[in-house]
Every structure is written in C-alpha cells, then in structure tokens.
Amino acid sequence: MSLRRARVLRVVFARPATVGHVPPPGDVPTRRPGDLPYVPGLDGIRGLAVAGVLGFHLGWSGLAGGLLGVGVFFTLSGFLITRLLLSSYRRTGTLELRRFWLHRARRLLPALLLVLGVVLTATALAQPGTMGRRWAEARAAVLHVANWHAIASGTSYADRFAPPGPFDHLWSLSVEEQFYLIWPLLLLAVVVAFRWTRLEVAVLALLLAVVSFVLLAKLAHPGLDTTRAYEGTDTRAGALLLGAALAVAWPPLVRRLAVTGSLATGLLRATLDLAGLLALAGIGWLVLTTDQYAASLYSWRLLALGALTTVLVAAVAAPGSVMGVLLRARPLRWAGQRSYGIYLWHLPVLAWLAPGLALAPSPGRAMGVLALTLLLAEASWRTVEEPIRRRGLVGALREVRGWRLPPSWGRGVVPLPLVPSGVVALGVAGTVGLVACHAVAGAVPSALLAGQSAPAAARAAGGWPAGGSEGGAGDGGGADRTACRSVVYIGESTSLGLVDPAYLPRSASRLPARLQRVGVTDLDTDILGARSIVERWHDQPNAQDAVAARGDVDDDTCWVVAMGTNDAANLAVGGVYSARQRVDLLMEEIGDHPVLWLTVRSQLRSGPYADAHMVAFDRELVGACERHPTLRLYDWRAEVRPEWFVADGVHFTSEGYRQRARRIASALATAFPASGPAATGCRVAAGPA
C-alpha cells in the first residue's frame, strides 16, 4: 500500500486490532496477528547493551564505557518503533496511533510503576528523610520528564563521588517515551498530510539526527557538568533518529535480500555481515576505551556509536544473515528479552545494597547485586510485563486469580505477593545497605556526596573555638609562629573536613584552632565542594570569584590555597585553561600578598582524578614559584600517607584531616615565620608531629 494514502483522522483514531488467544510466555515472546516477525538477534543486541550498562554501574574493570549501552538501546528503539509504525501503515493504511500508544503503555508502565512503588515504600520505611526527593523523582518518571527534572534540579549523572540514587537511570526512559510521543506525530504530518516519499522521510530523520548530535557537542562544555548534554532529549534524539532512518529505508533492502539465487543478493548479504561484524568490534572498542568524563564522548564517540549500532542492527535484522545467527545465542536472548526489567531494577538494588560499590569495588557484593537484579527482572517479566502486555491489566489479574502459578514456573514464586515481598526485602536490605554505605564512604564529605556544596557550613565551623585553644600534649603544632596575623583560606571539597565537627569532633584539632596556635588572629575560610579555579559548578563561585569577593584586604593578610584537585581532573577531560594559566589567574587576583599553596595527590590510577594528573598539576605549581616570588608550596603530597585517604582515593579520613590541619598551620609558620624573612625555597614542609 502506498505511503501517500489514508486520512489523518483515520490514522489517529484507528481501532486496535482484536486480539485472539495467545499461548503462555516462553523463550520466544508471543506475537499478535499483524506483528512484525520476531528477530531473535535483536534481543541479542539488547542483551549486550544491558550487560554493558550493568558492568558500568557495578564498576567492572574494562567496562568504563558500558554507559554506551544506553545509546545502543536508543538506536535499536528508533528502528523498531519506526518499523512498527510504517508496518501498520502499509498493512492498514493508518499509523494506528491509539493502538501504538496503548501497546507502549502496556509494555513500559506496569514494570516501571512496580519499581517506583517498591522503592518508595522501602524509602518510607528505611529512609524517610529522603522521601520528598524520591517522590519528586518518581512523579517526574511517571510524567515521562525524569531527564528534564534531573537537569532542572542540578542532579549530575556523572558525579564522581556521589553514590547512585535508585531513580538516577530513569532519565533514559523519559527520553524514549518523549520520542514515542513526538516522532509518530511527525510521521503523521510528513507521511499523511504532506505525502512525503520514503526517501524524503529518511533524509528528514538524518537531518534531525545531525542537528541533535551538533547540539550534543555544543552543549557539552569540557571540565563542566555535562548533564544537560548527556540527558537532554534534544541532544540524545540523534541515536533514535538514526535507527528511525534505517527503518524508513528498510523495506527496499529486505526486498533485495529476498531474491534467492542471485549473486548480487549473496554479495549484499556478505557485505552486510562483514559490516555488522566490524560494527560490533567498533562498539566493543568504544566500550573499552570510553571514559564518561572525556570530552570525546560528546564530540564524536556517541555519534560513532549511533552509526555503528545502525550498521549492526541492519546486519542482524537482515533475512538470512550470519550476524543474526551469532547474536541469537540463548543467554543473550534471555538477557535481551528481560533487558527492560534488568535496567529498571539494577540501580535500585545497587543504591540500596551496595551504594559504596563504585568507591570500594567488591566482586562479592557486585555478584550479589547482579543476582538479585536478575531474579527481580525474571519475576517482573513473568508475572507483570508479559501477562499485561498480552492480555491487558484486567486479563492479567484474571490470569493470576486464585493465586495460581504459571505452568512454566512449576514450583516458582507466587505472582501476587511479588510487590509486598519485594517491598519488605528491599526495605530490610536497604537498612543494611545504609549501614554499609556509611562504613565504606563514611569520611567522604556529605556536601560532595549530595552533589552540593556547603560554604555556609564551612564558614560557620571556621570561627575560633570558644574559650581559646584546647590543644593538648602530643597533638603536634610546635612553637613556631607566623608573621601572618590575618589568613584567607580558599579550598574545595578536600578541605571540608578541616572545619567540620563530623570529622574532627575536638575543636582543637580543626584548622581554626591550629592556625590560632601559630599566631593567626583573624581567619576567613571559603571552602566549597566541587570548586575549581576556572570552572563553575552550577553557577557557584569558583576560586577566582572567592578571591575577588574579598576586595582589598589588609597588608598583613596571607592566603592559603588548597586548590588543584578538581582543576587537574577538569584538565584531564578537556578543560580549556592550562594548569599554568589557572595558577597565574589566581595569583594575579591575589596580588602581592604571601600565598601558601598546597600540592595535591590522589590514590587513583585511572580516570580524571588519577594521580598522574595531580603530578602534572604539582609540576606547574613548582614552575609558578619562579613567576610569583610571594608564592610558597606546602608539599602535602610528600607527607600524606595512603592510610589517610578514604575509599574514594581523593578525600581523607578523620585522622587525615587532623594531620592536614596541623601540618598546614606548621607549614604556614615555616613559610612565613614571625622571627624572620619568608622561606627562601619554593617548597616547605610541616614541622615534626
């Protein structure tokens, strides 16, 4: 039937087809009359994609690029949805939008509502303090705007130190659901109202994809939070549109492949198989080499992923393809058929049972998360997703009336108790998980874990302790005095514990008391999590802003600067300003006042916060001493011990902060002593403990 036929009203209000008897679910999903043929290899692609996502969130070595699995889902969804719509048009002369949207709702909403209900109930029981936030996230997910809610609320998908939230992954479902609403209406307009040809529709999809990928590259600013680019519907629609373009061009290709005994057909199949194999290898290479913080993820890697996935889908879906046979392996098909449930459940399970897994990898705990995720996904697929998809909600409830077990389960789990038992299980496990979270990541600053910063808290804790110094014997500090009577301290998250009673309960151990003991009479602290010298986290003041806000300070004011950790990481992911420029910008803002700058170090071997990047920044600090004669470096890097770091490899334990506070004060007295001129060398050390 020609794509130029049918009336608009008929397209929109077409009645759903009558559904006859469908056998119970098995390994192969049941199909309705008129549905497209089942292609098991496409489920294999789904299985690989969800495995990548699982590996990424579980911190499996070599799968840092597993987040690309979401992009694979996007392209595959764009292909399948568009092919389904155009198949309806060819078969009935309508797009059958009412039927299409009803089927999408049946497929997506029941499992989503189950997960939301379980997590909200468990949250109310075990984490009532976070109920407001979780409820807002759940509401956004039901309204299909979870991605825009995350962007508007300032939630960062790529927060290096925050444990995962149970709903952090629902942004991708919202992107797809928005596509399911908008793309069919656009097809309705161009195919029916304007009577575009197949070629014109394919070109439109490709042009829109190009616009989307350009927006993706433009909105991702190196060194800054990239959530807007990563989760925006406009920036991620490109992958879906590539799949849609393939679906529009698909029927002529299938007709060509249907010709048997033709040399040209054989060559076309062989070419598709070879291209599919190379595309699969290319996707594997991207997964192994991609870093979620890298600027290349937005400039070309997501585009390359979309193109390679399009080729792979074409090769697998082609009739008689070898790639289709390779990817129809039973384990891949099993995971692919349950990929939606696996994706829905994996992050709630991870957030509740092993929230510190990314900070302290544990193979045993990771396997526990994986096992429970697969169990819940299987239960969801058999008792919720498939029955409702096949029979609707009322029919599914009738099917389990009387608490009957599906025949294929044998001695399986009773379907109806799934929800209450899931709530109890996650509630109990969540309480245990909270305890484990505090044990693993207890010393990580809470402001950073929340993806926020706490300058007000830092300043409040930065005042002098009531009643003066409470230092005791054996606490270090020495008798050295500094010429600096007034000090301004500028820092980021690695300094939060210096002034926080949660990490240093004794006020005498905190930075203000330590500085008071070496002669400082006036202290102004400005400590802000996620701060860097140049970049601004969600428009919060950077280090330059913090210095400029002080205006003209007294001549005897000294500055202590604990900056560089985030700057080194920002440089690693494509920050525009070099380390030298960053140091010079801040020193020029400070002027001729004495400055004590702390060197930086981490315990990490990979990623943007790897110690190799810290070494490079420290090297630039040493070079800056020659350009800025008032600059001295306290070599914290040379003195910090591995046991003073918490599991994230960047922040410190309570003992680490106690040592850091004492040594900063001692280094200030060494660099700018009251009894003589400033230290002659660039680097200074702290006094003996």
N, C-alpha and C positions, 0 to 999 in steps of 0.2 A: 504494500500500500504506500502511496506517495506521502512524503513528509509535508506536502502542501495542502493536505485535506483536513477536514474536521473543523467544527466551530468551537469558539472559545468557551461558551457556556457548557457545551458537551464535554469539553476537556476537563473543566473544573469540577463539574457535578456528576461525573460518571459514577454509576453504582458499583460497589465492589462485586467481584465475581462470587458466585455461590461456591462454597467450599464443601466438598464431599468428605467421605471417610478417609482418614489418614492413619496409617499404622503407627504403632508406638515408636519413639525415637530409638535409633541405633547409632552405629558408627557413621552412617550417611544421613545428613539432615533430610527430612521429608520435604517434598515439593508440592506446591499447588498446581492444578491444571493451568497451563499457560506460562508457568515459571520458566526461566531460562535453564538450560541444562547445568547440572552441578559439575563444577570443575574442581576436583579434589586438590590439585596442585596449588590453587589459590589459597586454600586453607593451610597448605604447607608454608606459603609466604607469610600468612598471619602467624603461624607458629614460630617462625624465625624472628619475626618482628617483636612479638611479645617476649620471647626469650632474651632479646637484646635489652628491652626495657627492664625486665627483671634483673638482668646482670648489672645494669647501670645503677639501679637503686640499691641493690644488695652489695655494691662495691666490689664485684668480681674483677680480678686482675685481667687486664686486656680488653675490658668492655666499657671503657670510659666513654666511648661513642655510642653506647647502647641506646641513648636517648633518641638516636636517629630512627629507632623502630617506630616512633610516633609518625615521622614523616612517611615511612613506608605504608602505615595504616591509611594516612591521608590519601596518597595516590591510589591505592587499591580501592578505597571507598569511592573516590571520584569516578573511577572506571566502572565499578559495579552499579552504583546508583544511576549514572547516566545511561548505562546499557539497559538497565531495567526500565527506565522511563521511555527510552526510544523503542524498546521492545513492545511495551504497552501501546505505543502509538502505532507501530506497524501492525500489531495484531487487532486492535480495536478501533483505531482511528482517533484515540484520545490518549492523553497522558495519565488519565485515571489518578488525578492528584489526591482525591479523597482516600482512595484505596492505598495509594502510596504512603501518605502521611499516617494513616491508621496502622499500616504494617510497620512503619518506622517506630511509632509509639509502642506497639506491642513488643517489638524487638528490644527497644532500648530502655523504656521507662520501668518495667517491673523489677529488673535486676538492680537498676540504679536506686529505686525507692527502697528496696530491701537493704542495700548497703547504707544508704542515708539513715534509715530507721535504726539499724543495728548500732551504727556509730553514735548517733545522737543519744540513744538510750544508754549506751555504755558511758558516754561522756557525762550524762546527767548523774550516773551512779558513781563514777570514779573521778571525774574532773569537772565538777560543777562550775568552777571558776572560768572555764573556757567555753561554757555553753553558749554565751552570746555570740562569740566569734564563729563557732561551729554552725549555729543556727543560720547566721547570715550567709555562710558559705553554702550550706545546704539549700537555702532558698534560691540563691543565685544559680546553683546547679539545676534545680527543677525548672527554673525560668530560662535555661539554656544561655546564661550570660556569666558563667563562672569565670571565664577568661577576662572579661571586662571588669568584673568585680575585683579580681586579683590585681589587675593593673591600677584600678582606681584606689584601692586600699593600700597600695605600696608594697604588697607582698612580693618578694623576689623568689622566682623559681630557682635561681642559681646561687642562692645564699650558701656560701662555703661552709658556714659553721652551724647554721640552724638545723635542728632535727626536722624530719619531714612531718608535715601535717597530714591527717588522714584524707583530706579532700584536695590536696595540692595538685593532683593529677587530673582533676575533672575539667580543667580548662580545655583539654583537647576534645573532650566530648562536646563541649559547648561550641567549639569551632566547627565540628562536623554537623551538629544539629542546626546551626545557623546556615551552613551550606545547604542542608536538606530543605530548608525553608526558602532560601533565596534563589538557588540555582534552578529548581523546577519552574519557578515563576518567570525567570529569564528565558528558559527554554520555551515556555508557553508563548512568550512575546515574540521571540525571533522565529520559532518554527511555525506557529499557527498564525499569529497576527501579521507578521512581516513576510512569512513564507520564505525564509532563507533556505538555501541549499545546504546539504551536508558539509560541503567544503567551507561555506561561509560560517557555519556554526563552529566548525573545528578551528578555523582561523580566529574567530572571536575568543574561544576558550584559550588559545595560545597567547593572544594579545593580553588578555586579562591576567594570565599567569605571569607574563613578563612584567606587567605593572606591579603585581604582587611581590615578585622577587626583587624588583628595584626598590620598592618601599621597605622591604626587609633589610636590604643593605643600607639604605639611607637612615633608617630609624635606629639601627644598632650602632651606638657610639662606643668606640674602644675605651676600655677602662671604666665605663659607667654601667649601671644596672641596665640590662638588655631585656627585661621582662616585657616591655611594650612591644619590642620587635618579635620576641620569641612566642608570645601568646596572643598577639593581635589576630583577629580574623582576617583583616585585610592583608597582613604580612604572611600568613600561613596558608591562605587560599590557593597560592600558586601550585602547591603539590596536588591539591584536589583537582584543580583545573587541568593539570597535565593528564591526570587519569581520565577526566571527562573528555578531553580532546581525543585521546586514544579510543574511547568508547564510541565517539561520533564517527571516527574513521574505521571502526572495526568491521562492520558488515561486508564491505568490499574485500577486505583482506581474508575474511572467512570464506567467502565465495571462491576466491582464488585458490585457497588451500583445499577446498572441497573437490577440486578437479583431480581425479585419480589417474595414475599412469603417465602424468606429464613430467617431462624433465624440468620444466620451469617450476612446477609445483615442488618437486623434490629439492631443487636448489633453494627455493624460498624457505622451505621447512628447515633445511640445513643451516641456512643463513640466520634464521630466527633462533635456532637452538644455540648456535655459536655466539650470537649476540646476547642471548639470555645468560649463557654461562659466563661470558665476560662481564655482564652487568652484575651478576651475583658476586663475582670476585671483586668487582669495583665497590659494591656495597660493603662487602666484608672488609676491604681495605679502609674505607671511610670509618667504619665502626672501630677498627683497631687504632686508627691514627687521629681521630677527632677528639678534641677537648671542649667541654661545654663552655669554657670561658674564652676560647680562641675567637678572634675577630673573623677568621676564615670561615667559621661556621655560618656566618651571615652573609659574607661577601660572595662565597661560591659553593661551599660544601652542601648546604641544603638544596641549592639549585641542582648540583650534580646528583645528589641523592634522588631528587624527583625525576630527573631524566633517566637515571639508571633503573629506578623502580618501574618506570613506564615501559622500558625495554623488557625488563624481566617479566612483568605482567603479560605483555604481548606474547612473549615466548612460551610462558606456561599455559596461557589460555588458548593458544593455537591448537586446533584439532590435530592429533597425532604427533605432538611434539615430544621429544625426548626429555626436555626440561620438565614438562608436566608429569612425566613418569617419575623422575628423580625426586620431585618435591611432593609426591603423594604418599610418601612413606608414612606408615601408621602413626608413629609418635608425633610427627609434625602435624598430621591431620587432626589428631586428638587435641593437641595444644591449640591449633588454629580454630577448631570448632568452639573451643571454650575460651578463646582469647579475650573475649569481652569480659567474662566473669573474672578471669585471671587478672586482667588490667584493673577492673574495679576493686578487687579485694586486696591486691598485693600491698598497696600503700597504707590502707588502714591497719592491716596486720603488722606491717613494718613499723608504723608510727606507734602502735601500742605495745608490741612485744619486744622490739629492738630499736628504739629511737636513736641510740648512740652507735648504731652499726657503722655508719659512714665515718665516725670519728675513731672507732676502735673495732676494726674488722674481726669477725669471729666466724669461721666456717661452720661451726656447730649451730650457732644461732641463726646464721643465714639459711642453713638447711631446714631448720625448724620453721622459719618464716615461709620458705618455699613450700614445705609440705602442707602447712595449714592453708596457705593460699590455694594450692591445687585442690585440696579437699573441699574448701568452701566453693570454689569455682565449679567443681563437679556437681556438688549438691545444688547450687544455683541453676546450673544448666539443665539438670534432670527434673527438678521439681518446680522451677519458676519459669525460666526462659523458654524452653521448648514447649511445655504444655500451654502457656499463654500465647505463644506465637502461633501455635497450630489451632487452638480452639477458642482463643479469647479468654478473658478473665473468668467469666461465668462458666464456660465449658471446662476450664482448668480446675475450678473449685469443685465442680461436679465429679471430675475425674478422681479427685482425692477424697471425695465424700466418704465418710466412714473410716477414715484413717487407713485406707488401703495402700499397700506398697505397689509401685510399678513392677510389672512382671520381671523386667530386666535387672531389677535390683536384688531379687532373691531375699537375702537377709540384710538388706540395706537399711538406710536411715528413714524414719518416718517423715514424710514431707512436711506436714503441717507444723510440727514442733520446731522446724528449722529456725524460724525467726526468734521465738523466745529462747531456745537453747543457744543460738548464736549470740544473742544479747548477753546472756549470763556468761558464756565462755569469754567473749571479748571484754566484758566488764571485769571479771576476775583477772584475766591475763593483762588487761590494761593497768590494773593496780600494780601488779608485779613489774610490768614494763616501766611504770613511772619510777619505781624504786631503782630499777636497773639504770634508767636514764640518769638519775642523779648520781649514781655510783660511777658511771662511765664518764659523764661530762660535767660533773658537779662543779668544777672550778672554772668552767667557761663563763665569761660574763653574761649575766642574764639579759642585758640590753642587746647584746650581739645575737644571742640565741633567738631573741624575739624579732630579729631583723630590724631593730630600732636602736636608738642611742639615748643616753641619759646624761646630757650635760648638766641639767639641773641637779640631779642626784650627785654627780661628781663634785660640783661646786659646793653643795651643802655639806658634803663629807670632807671638803678640803679645808675647812676652817681650823683654827687652832684648838686643840683639846682643852676642855675646861680644866682649870686648875694647873695648867702648865704641863711640862713634860713629865711622863711617868716612866722614863727609861730605867731599866734595871741592869745589874751587873751581868756581864756575859752576853749582852744584846748587841755589842759592837758599837760602831759610830766613832770611837776615838775622841781625842780632844782637839782636833783641828777645827779652825774657824774659817769662815769665808768672808771675803770683803763684800759679798752680795747681801745687802740688807733687804732688798725687795726682789722677789722672783716671780716671773710669769712662767707657768708650766703649760705647754701645749702638747697634747697627746691624743692617741687613738685608743682602740679597744685594748691593746696590750698594757695600758696604764690604768684601766678602770679599777682593777683590784687594789691599786695603791691607796685608794681613798675610800674603799667600800668596806664597811664593817662586816659584811658577809664573808669576806676573805681574810680580813685582819681584824678580829674582834677587839684586840687591845689597841687603843688609840695611840699608845706609844710606839707601836710598830708601823703605823701609817706614815705616809710621806710628809704631811704637815709637821708632825712631831719630830721626825728625823731632821727636817730642814731647820726647825727651830733650834735644835741642839747644836747646829754648826753656825748659828748666828743670824739666820734669816728671821726678820721680824714681820715681814708682810708677804703673804703668798696669794697668788691668783692662779687657780687651776682652771683650765678649759680642756676637758677630756671628752671626746665624742667618739662613740663606736662607729666603725666603717669610714672614718675620716681619712682623707689623703691631702696632699699639698695642693693639688690642682683640681681633681675631680670632686664633684659634689654629689653626695648620696641623697637622692630625693630632695634636692634644693637645700639641704642642710649646709651650714657654713663649713668650708674647707679650712685648712691651716692658714692660708693667706688671709681669709676673712677673719679668722680668730685673732691674728696679729693686728690687722688693720682696725679691728673694733676697739683695741686698747688705746688708739690715738697716741698722743705724746706721753711717754712715761718718764719717771724721774731718771736723772743721770746715773744713779747708782743701781738701777734695775738690771738684773741679769735674766737671761732667758734659758730655760731648759726645754729642749725639743726632743720628744720621743716620737718621731715620725719616720716613715720609710717602709714599714711592713706592707701596708696597702699599696703604697706607691710602687714598690718592687713588683707586686702582683699585677697591678694595672699595666705596668710596662710589659710584663710577660704576655699579656693578652692584647697588646697593640696600642697602649697609651701613646698619645701624640707627643707629649713633652718628654724629653730625655731626663735621666736622673740628674745630670749636671744642671739642666735648666730648672728643674724642680728645686734643687738645693739653692741655686742662685736666686730664684724668685723669692724664696722665703727669707734668705739672708738679707736681700736688698730691702724687703719690707721691714725687717727688724732694725736695720741701720747699723750704727757703730757700737751697739751695746754688746757686752760679753755674752756669748752663747755656748752652752754645753749641750752637745747633740749626742744622743745615744746611738751606737751601732745596733744592727738588727741581726736576728738569727732565727731559723726555724729548724724543726726536726724532720721536715718532709723532703722526700726525694723526687717527687713529681708534682705536676700541677702548677698553678700560678704562684702558690706560696712556697714552692720548693726552695731549699736553702741556697741553691745555685744562684737564684735571682737575688737573694739577700746579700750574698757575697758581692755581686756586681754593684749593688747599691752602696754597700760599705766602701767599695773601692772608689766610687765617686765622692763619697764624703771625705776620704783622705785627701783626694785631689783638691777639694774645696778649701782646705786649710791654707793652701798657697794663695788663693784668691781673696780669702777673707781672714785677715790677721786676728780678728776678735773671736774666731771660732776654735773651740776645743772639742775633741771627741772623747766621750767616756766609752771605753771599749767593753761594753756589756757582752758583746759576742764572745770575747775571750774568757769571760768569767762565769757566764751562765752554765749550769750543769744540766745534763739530759733529764735527771730526775725532777727538775723544777718545772718541766713542761707538763701540761695536761694532755689528754689523748689526742687533741686536735693538732698537736705539734707546733702551735703558734702561741697560745696563751699559757698562763702559768698557774701553778698550784699556790696554795696559801703560803707555803714556805718560799716558793719562788718570788712571790710579791713581797714578802718580808725582807728577803735578801735584796731585791731590786730597790726597795725604798731606802734601806740602809746604805747601799752602795752608791746610789745617786747622790745622797747627801755628802758622803765621803768624797766622791769624785768632784763635786762642786767645790768643796774646800780645797782639794788638791789643785784644781784648775785655776781657781781664783782665790788664793789664800788671803786672809786678813793681814798677815805678817809680812807680805812682800808682793812682788810683781806676779803677773799671771805665769803659769807654767810655760816653759819655752817650747816644748814639743807639741805636736798635734794631738797625740793620744795621751789620755791619763787613765790611771787605774784607781780603783777604790782602795781604801785603807784596809788593814787586816781585820778579819772578823773577830 
